[in-house]
Amino acid sequence: MYTRRAPSGWPHSPGRLDVTRLAASVQTLGDDALTFVCGATPFVEFVADALVRSGRDPARIRTERYGGADGA
C-alpha cells in the first residue's frame, strides 16, 4: 500500500489503508493463515481491529507496536 505515489504497474491507486482495502487484501487468505501487523501503535490498533471486523480470528493476528502516536 502506498499513500503518495505507487510504482509503475502497481494495481491499486495510492491512498491510505482503510477497512475496504484491508478486507480485499486478506480475503484470499485461508482461515489458518497468520496475519502480522507492525507499526506505530495507532496504525496497529486500527489494522488489528479492522481485521477482526472483517472476520479474521483474533488468535491468528500477531502485532508489534513501536513508538507513540507519531511513530517516534
PDB file as gemmi writes it, atoms N, CA and C in Angstrom:
CRYST1    1.000    1.000    1.000  90.00  90.00  90.00 P 1                      
ATOM      1  N   MET A   1       0.844  -1.166   0.000  1.00  0.00           N  
ATOM      2  CA  MET A   1       0.000   0.000   0.000  1.00  0.00           C  
ATOM      3  C   MET A   1       0.897   1.240   0.000  1.00  0.00           C  
ATOM      4  N   TYR A   2       0.580   2.135  -0.841  1.00  0.00           N  
ATOM      5  CA  TYR A   2       1.339   3.376  -0.954  1.00  0.00           C  
ATOM      6  C   TYR A   2       0.400   4.547  -0.723  1.00  0.00           C  
ATOM      7  N   THR A   3       0.845   5.545   0.033  1.00  0.00           N  
ATOM      8  CA  THR A   3      -0.040   6.668   0.337  1.00  0.00           C  
ATOM      9  C   THR A   3       0.149   7.851  -0.594  1.00  0.00           C  
ATOM     10  N   ARG A   4       1.306   7.993  -1.189  1.00  0.00           N  
ATOM     11  CA  ARG A   4       1.549   9.167  -2.029  1.00  0.00           C  
ATOM     12  C   ARG A   4       1.684   8.827  -3.508  1.00  0.00           C  
ATOM     13  N   ARG A   5       2.579   7.914  -3.809  1.00  0.00           N  
ATOM     14  CA  ARG A   5       2.836   7.568  -5.197  1.00  0.00           C  
ATOM     15  C   ARG A   5       3.153   6.085  -5.274  1.00  0.00           C  
ATOM     16  N   ALA A   6       2.492   5.412  -6.171  1.00  0.00           N  
ATOM     17  CA  ALA A   6       2.712   3.975  -6.340  1.00  0.00           C  
ATOM     18  C   ALA A   6       3.685   3.740  -7.497  1.00  0.00           C  
ATOM     19  N   PRO A   7       4.438   2.653  -7.443  1.00  0.00           N  
ATOM     20  CA  PRO A   7       5.336   2.325  -8.546  1.00  0.00           C  
ATOM     21  C   PRO A   7       4.551   2.059  -9.832  1.00  0.00           C  
ATOM     22  N   SER A   8       5.208   2.237 -10.934  1.00  0.00           N  
ATOM     23  CA  SER A   8       4.595   1.961 -12.229  1.00  0.00           C  
ATOM     24  C   SER A   8       4.109   0.517 -12.260  1.00  0.00           C  
ATOM     25  N   GLY A   9       2.873   0.320 -12.688  1.00  0.00           N  
ATOM     26  CA  GLY A   9       2.319  -1.015 -12.777  1.00  0.00           C  
ATOM     27  C   GLY A   9       1.637  -1.512 -11.515  1.00  0.00           C  
ATOM     28  N   TRP A  10       1.699  -0.738 -10.434  1.00  0.00           N  
ATOM     29  CA  TRP A  10       1.037  -1.147  -9.196  1.00  0.00           C  
ATOM     30  C   TRP A  10      -0.468  -1.192  -9.459  1.00  0.00           C  
ATOM     31  N   PRO A  11      -1.166  -2.267  -9.038  1.00  0.00           N  
ATOM     32  CA  PRO A  11      -2.564  -2.448  -9.433  1.00  0.00           C  
ATOM     33  C   PRO A  11      -3.576  -1.562  -8.702  1.00  0.00           C  
ATOM     34  N   HIS A  12      -3.155  -0.829  -7.688  1.00  0.00           N  
ATOM     35  CA  HIS A  12      -4.088  -0.014  -6.915  1.00  0.00           C  
ATOM     36  C   HIS A  12      -3.654   1.444  -6.897  1.00  0.00           C  
ATOM     37  N   SER A  13      -4.608   2.329  -6.773  1.00  0.00           N  
ATOM     38  CA  SER A  13      -4.267   3.739  -6.675  1.00  0.00           C  
ATOM     39  C   SER A  13      -3.701   4.026  -5.280  1.00  0.00           C  
ATOM     40  N   PRO A  14      -2.832   5.030  -5.167  1.00  0.00           N  
ATOM     41  CA  PRO A  14      -2.295   5.385  -3.857  1.00  0.00           C  
ATOM     42  C   PRO A  14      -3.419   5.849  -2.932  1.00  0.00           C  
ATOM     43  N   GLY A  15      -3.232   5.662  -1.657  1.00  0.00           N  
ATOM     44  CA  GLY A  15      -4.203   6.117  -0.675  1.00  0.00           C  
ATOM     45  C   GLY A  15      -3.956   5.460   0.659  1.00  0.00           C  
ATOM     46  N   ARG A  16      -4.594   5.991   1.661  1.00  0.00           N  
ATOM     47  CA  ARG A  16      -4.453   5.421   2.995  1.00  0.00           C  
ATOM     48  C   ARG A  16      -5.189   4.093   3.090  1.00  0.00           C  
ATOM     49  N   LEU A  17      -4.675   3.239   3.940  1.00  0.00           N  
ATOM     50  CA  LEU A  17      -5.306   1.957   4.183  1.00  0.00           C  
ATOM     51  C   LEU A  17      -6.638   2.199   4.884  1.00  0.00           C  
ATOM     52  N   ASP A  18      -7.684   1.576   4.376  1.00  0.00           N  
ATOM     53  CA  ASP A  18      -8.987   1.663   5.028  1.00  0.00           C  
ATOM     54  C   ASP A  18      -9.566   0.256   5.140  1.00  0.00           C  
ATOM     55  N   VAL A  19     -10.711   0.142   5.775  1.00  0.00           N  
ATOM     56  CA  VAL A  19     -11.299  -1.169   6.038  1.00  0.00           C  
ATOM     57  C   VAL A  19     -11.564  -1.928   4.739  1.00  0.00           C  
ATOM     58  N   THR A  20     -12.045  -1.241   3.717  1.00  0.00           N  
ATOM     59  CA  THR A  20     -12.357  -1.887   2.444  1.00  0.00           C  
ATOM     60  C   THR A  20     -11.099  -2.432   1.782  1.00  0.00           C  
ATOM     61  N   ARG A  21     -10.046  -1.627   1.721  1.00  0.00           N  
ATOM     62  CA  ARG A  21      -8.788  -2.081   1.108  1.00  0.00           C  
ATOM     63  C   ARG A  21      -8.183  -3.237   1.897  1.00  0.00           C  
ATOM     64  N   LEU A  22      -8.252  -3.125   3.207  1.00  0.00           N  
ATOM     65  CA  LEU A  22      -7.690  -4.177   4.046  1.00  0.00           C  
ATOM     66  C   LEU A  22      -8.439  -5.486   3.851  1.00  0.00           C  
ATOM     67  N   ALA A  23      -9.758  -5.438   3.879  1.00  0.00           N  
ATOM     68  CA  ALA A  23     -10.563  -6.649   3.696  1.00  0.00           C  
ATOM     69  C   ALA A  23     -10.270  -7.297   2.347  1.00  0.00           C  
ATOM     70  N   ALA A  24     -10.125  -6.479   1.305  1.00  0.00           N  
ATOM     71  CA  ALA A  24      -9.821  -7.015  -0.028  1.00  0.00           C  
ATOM     72  C   ALA A  24      -8.442  -7.672  -0.050  1.00  0.00           C  
ATOM     73  N   SER A  25      -7.514  -7.134   0.717  1.00  0.00           N  
ATOM     74  CA  SER A  25      -6.153  -7.668   0.734  1.00  0.00           C  
ATOM     75  C   SER A  25      -6.054  -9.018   1.425  1.00  0.00           C  
ATOM     76  N   VAL A  26      -6.912  -9.278   2.392  1.00  0.00           N  
ATOM     77  CA  VAL A  26      -6.807 -10.517   3.158  1.00  0.00           C  
ATOM     78  C   VAL A  26      -7.886 -11.535   2.804  1.00  0.00           C  
ATOM     79  N   GLN A  27      -8.781 -11.195   1.887  1.00  0.00           N  
ATOM     80  CA  GLN A  27      -9.901 -12.093   1.587  1.00  0.00           C  
ATOM     81  C   GLN A  27      -9.466 -13.438   1.033  1.00  0.00           C  
ATOM     82  N   THR A  28      -8.304 -13.515   0.393  1.00  0.00           N  
ATOM     83  CA  THR A  28      -7.855 -14.777  -0.186  1.00  0.00           C  
ATOM     84  C   THR A  28      -7.056 -15.636   0.794  1.00  0.00           C  
ATOM     85  N   LEU A  29      -6.786 -15.117   1.986  1.00  0.00           N  
ATOM     86  CA  LEU A  29      -6.051 -15.896   2.975  1.00  0.00           C  
ATOM     87  C   LEU A  29      -6.936 -17.005   3.515  1.00  0.00           C  
ATOM     88  N   GLY A  30      -6.358 -18.128   3.782  1.00  0.00           N  
ATOM     89  CA  GLY A  30      -7.116 -19.212   4.401  1.00  0.00           C  
ATOM     90  C   GLY A  30      -7.399 -18.906   5.864  1.00  0.00           C  
ATOM     91  N   ASP A  31      -8.322 -19.642   6.447  1.00  0.00           N  
ATOM     92  CA  ASP A  31      -8.690 -19.417   7.842  1.00  0.00           C  
ATOM     93  C   ASP A  31      -7.535 -19.676   8.807  1.00  0.00           C  
ATOM     94  N   ASP A  32      -6.576 -20.508   8.414  1.00  0.00           N  
ATOM     95  CA  ASP A  32      -5.457 -20.836   9.289  1.00  0.00           C  
ATOM     96  C   ASP A  32      -4.269 -19.887   9.148  1.00  0.00           C  
ATOM     97  N   ALA A  33      -4.356 -18.953   8.214  1.00  0.00           N  
ATOM     98  CA  ALA A  33      -3.231 -18.043   7.969  1.00  0.00           C  
ATOM     99  C   ALA A  33      -3.024 -17.109   9.146  1.00  0.00           C  
ATOM    100  N   LEU A  34      -1.768 -16.895   9.495  1.00  0.00           N  
ATOM    101  CA  LEU A  34      -1.424 -15.881  10.476  1.00  0.00           C  
ATOM    102  C   LEU A  34      -1.344 -14.538   9.765  1.00  0.00           C  
ATOM    103  N   THR A  35      -1.755 -13.493  10.450  1.00  0.00           N  
ATOM    104  CA  THR A  35      -1.655 -12.147   9.910  1.00  0.00           C  
ATOM    105  C   THR A  35      -0.757 -11.347  10.844  1.00  0.00           C  
ATOM    106  N   PHE A  36       0.287 -10.726  10.298  1.00  0.00           N  
ATOM    107  CA  PHE A  36       1.235  -9.952  11.088  1.00  0.00           C  
ATOM    108  C   PHE A  36       1.038  -8.469  10.805  1.00  0.00           C  
ATOM    109  N   VAL A  37       0.978  -7.670  11.872  1.00  0.00           N  
ATOM    110  CA  VAL A  37       0.816  -6.227  11.753  1.00  0.00           C  
ATOM    111  C   VAL A  37       1.905  -5.573  12.595  1.00  0.00           C  
ATOM    112  N   CYS A  38       2.678  -4.683  11.990  1.00  0.00           N  
ATOM    113  CA  CYS A  38       3.749  -3.995  12.700  1.00  0.00           C  
ATOM    114  C   CYS A  38       3.713  -2.526  12.336  1.00  0.00           C  
ATOM    115  N   GLY A  39       3.901  -1.672  13.330  1.00  0.00           N  
ATOM    116  CA  GLY A  39       3.948  -0.242  13.056  1.00  0.00           C  
ATOM    117  C   GLY A  39       3.674   0.561  14.305  1.00  0.00           C  
ATOM    118  N   ALA A  40       3.407   1.842  14.088  1.00  0.00           N  
ATOM    119  CA  ALA A  40       3.074   2.739  15.191  1.00  0.00           C  
ATOM    120  C   ALA A  40       1.767   2.268  15.840  1.00  0.00           C  
ATOM    121  N   THR A  41       1.644   2.471  17.124  1.00  0.00           N  
ATOM    122  CA  THR A  41       0.506   1.963  17.884  1.00  0.00           C  
ATOM    123  C   THR A  41      -0.853   2.292  17.262  1.00  0.00           C  
ATOM    124  N   PRO A  42      -1.133   3.538  16.865  1.00  0.00           N  
ATOM    125  CA  PRO A  42      -2.452   3.812  16.283  1.00  0.00           C  
ATOM    126  C   PRO A  42      -2.718   3.010  15.000  1.00  0.00           C  
ATOM    127  N   PHE A  43      -1.697   2.839  14.179  1.00  0.00           N  
ATOM    128  CA  PHE A  43      -1.837   2.055  12.953  1.00  0.00           C  
ATOM    129  C   PHE A  43      -2.143   0.600  13.276  1.00  0.00           C  
ATOM    130  N   VAL A  44      -1.374   0.023  14.192  1.00  0.00           N  
ATOM    131  CA  VAL A  44      -1.556  -1.380  14.559  1.00  0.00           C  
ATOM    132  C   VAL A  44      -2.943  -1.602  15.143  1.00  0.00           C  
ATOM    133  N   GLU A  45      -3.388  -0.708  16.001  1.00  0.00           N  
ATOM    134  CA  GLU A  45      -4.718  -0.838  16.600  1.00  0.00           C  
ATOM    135  C   GLU A  45      -5.803  -0.786  15.530  1.00  0.00           C  
ATOM    136  N   PHE A  46      -5.677   0.148  14.586  1.00  0.00           N  
ATOM    137  CA  PHE A  46      -6.661   0.271  13.507  1.00  0.00           C  
ATOM    138  C   PHE A  46      -6.706  -1.002  12.664  1.00  0.00           C  
ATOM    139  N   VAL A  47      -5.546  -1.470  12.244  1.00  0.00           N  
ATOM    140  CA  VAL A  47      -5.490  -2.633  11.356  1.00  0.00           C  
ATOM    141  C   VAL A  47      -5.969  -3.891  12.076  1.00  0.00           C  
ATOM    142  N   ALA A  48      -5.517  -4.115  13.295  1.00  0.00           N  
ATOM    143  CA  ALA A  48      -5.939  -5.307  14.025  1.00  0.00           C  
ATOM    144  C   ALA A  48      -7.453  -5.306  14.233  1.00  0.00           C  
ATOM    145  N   ASP A  49      -8.015  -4.167  14.590  1.00  0.00           N  
ATOM    146  CA  ASP A  49      -9.464  -4.067  14.771  1.00  0.00           C  
ATOM    147  C   ASP A  49     -10.198  -4.310  13.452  1.00  0.00           C  
ATOM    148  N   ALA A  50      -9.690  -3.728  12.375  1.00  0.00           N  
ATOM    149  CA  ALA A  50     -10.318  -3.910  11.064  1.00  0.00           C  
ATOM    150  C   ALA A  50     -10.244  -5.365  10.614  1.00  0.00           C  
ATOM    151  N   LEU A  51      -9.149  -6.035  10.917  1.00  0.00           N  
ATOM    152  CA  LEU A  51      -9.033  -7.451  10.566  1.00  0.00           C  
ATOM    153  C   LEU A  51     -10.079  -8.284  11.300  1.00  0.00           C  
ATOM    154  N   VAL A  52     -10.259  -8.016  12.570  1.00  0.00           N  
ATOM    155  CA  VAL A  52     -11.262  -8.749  13.341  1.00  0.00           C  
ATOM    156  C   VAL A  52     -12.655  -8.453  12.787  1.00  0.00           C  
ATOM    157  N   ARG A  53     -12.944  -7.180  12.485  1.00  0.00           N  
ATOM    158  CA  ARG A  53     -14.256  -6.830  11.928  1.00  0.00           C  
ATOM    159  C   ARG A  53     -14.490  -7.465  10.565  1.00  0.00           C  
ATOM    160  N   SER A  54     -13.418  -7.760   9.840  1.00  0.00           N  
ATOM    161  CA  SER A  54     -13.578  -8.383   8.527  1.00  0.00           C  
ATOM    162  C   SER A  54     -13.647  -9.910   8.624  1.00  0.00           C  
ATOM    163  N   GLY A  55     -13.626 -10.439   9.853  1.00  0.00           N  
ATOM    164  CA  GLY A  55     -13.811 -11.875  10.034  1.00  0.00           C  
ATOM    165  C   GLY A  55     -12.574 -12.674  10.387  1.00  0.00           C  
ATOM    166  N   ARG A  56     -11.427 -12.023  10.498  1.00  0.00           N  
ATOM    167  CA  ARG A  56     -10.207 -12.757  10.869  1.00  0.00           C  
ATOM    168  C   ARG A  56     -10.290 -13.167  12.329  1.00  0.00           C  
ATOM    169  N   ASP A  57      -9.776 -14.349  12.646  1.00  0.00           N  
ATOM    170  CA  ASP A  57      -9.733 -14.846  14.017  1.00  0.00           C  
ATOM    171  C   ASP A  57      -8.684 -14.051  14.793  1.00  0.00           C  
ATOM    172  N   PRO A  58      -9.071 -13.393  15.896  1.00  0.00           N  
ATOM    173  CA  PRO A  58      -8.094 -12.610  16.667  1.00  0.00           C  
ATOM    174  C   PRO A  58      -6.894 -13.438  17.136  1.00  0.00           C  
ATOM    175  N   ALA A  59      -7.077 -14.719  17.345  1.00  0.00           N  
ATOM    176  CA  ALA A  59      -5.976 -15.580  17.771  1.00  0.00           C  
ATOM    177  C   ALA A  59      -4.948 -15.792  16.661  1.00  0.00           C  
ATOM    178  N   ARG A  60      -5.300 -15.456  15.415  1.00  0.00           N  
ATOM    179  CA  ARG A  60      -4.401 -15.635  14.274  1.00  0.00           C  
ATOM    180  C   ARG A  60      -3.760 -14.306  13.842  1.00  0.00           C  
ATOM    181  N   ILE A  61      -3.920 -13.267  14.649  1.00  0.00           N  
ATOM    182  CA  ILE A  61      -3.348 -11.951  14.343  1.00  0.00           C  
ATOM    183  C   ILE A  61      -2.210 -11.687  15.320  1.00  0.00           C  
ATOM    184  N   ARG A  62      -1.036 -11.387  14.784  1.00  0.00           N  
ATOM    185  CA  ARG A  62       0.136 -11.066  15.597  1.00  0.00           C  
ATOM    186  C   ARG A  62       0.459  -9.595  15.394  1.00  0.00           C  
ATOM    187  N   THR A  63       0.767  -8.899  16.488  1.00  0.00           N  
ATOM    188  CA  THR A  63       1.051  -7.468  16.383  1.00  0.00           C  
ATOM    189  C   THR A  63       2.377  -7.120  17.039  1.00  0.00           C  
ATOM    190  N   GLU A  64       2.979  -6.067  16.532  1.00  0.00           N  
ATOM    191  CA  GLU A  64       4.186  -5.491  17.109  1.00  0.00           C  
ATOM    192  C   GLU A  64       4.050  -3.981  16.990  1.00  0.00           C  
ATOM    193  N   ARG A  65       4.132  -3.298  18.118  1.00  0.00           N  
ATOM    194  CA  ARG A  65       3.963  -1.843  18.135  1.00  0.00           C  
ATOM    195  C   ARG A  65       5.286  -1.175  18.460  1.00  0.00           C  
ATOM    196  N   TYR A  66       5.458   0.017  17.945  1.00  0.00           N  
ATOM    197  CA  TYR A  66       6.630   0.796  18.325  1.00  0.00           C  
ATOM    198  C   TYR A  66       6.246   2.269  18.392  1.00  0.00           C  
ATOM    199  N   GLY A  67       6.921   2.967  19.253  1.00  0.00           N  
ATOM    200  CA  GLY A  67       6.751   4.407  19.353  1.00  0.00           C  
ATOM    201  C   GLY A  67       5.383   4.839  19.822  1.00  0.00           C  
ATOM    202  N   GLY A  68       5.200   6.149  19.773  1.00  0.00           N  
ATOM    203  CA  GLY A  68       3.943   6.761  20.178  1.00  0.00           C  
ATOM    204  C   GLY A  68       3.049   6.996  18.984  1.00  0.00           C  
ATOM    205  N   ALA A  69       2.144   7.940  19.135  1.00  0.00           N  
ATOM    206  CA  ALA A  69       1.179   8.251  18.078  1.00  0.00           C  
ATOM    207  C   ALA A  69       1.870   8.716  16.810  1.00  0.00           C  
ATOM    208  N   ASP A  70       3.026   9.317  16.942  1.00  0.00           N  
ATOM    209  CA  ASP A  70       3.726   9.804  15.748  1.00  0.00           C  
ATOM    210  C   ASP A  70       4.751   8.815  15.224  1.00  0.00           C  
ATOM    211  N   GLY A  71       4.833   7.637  15.841  1.00  0.00           N  
ATOM    212  CA  GLY A  71       5.763   6.606  15.378  1.00  0.00           C  
ATOM    213  C   GLY A  71       7.178   6.792  15.866  1.00  0.00           C  
ATOM    214  N   ALA A  72       7.424   7.809  16.719  1.00  0.00           N  
ATOM    215  CA  ALA A  72       8.779   8.083  17.213  1.00  0.00           C  
ATOM    216  C   ALA A  72       9.171   7.153  18.323  1.00  0.00           C  
TER     217      ALA A  72                                                      
END                                                                             
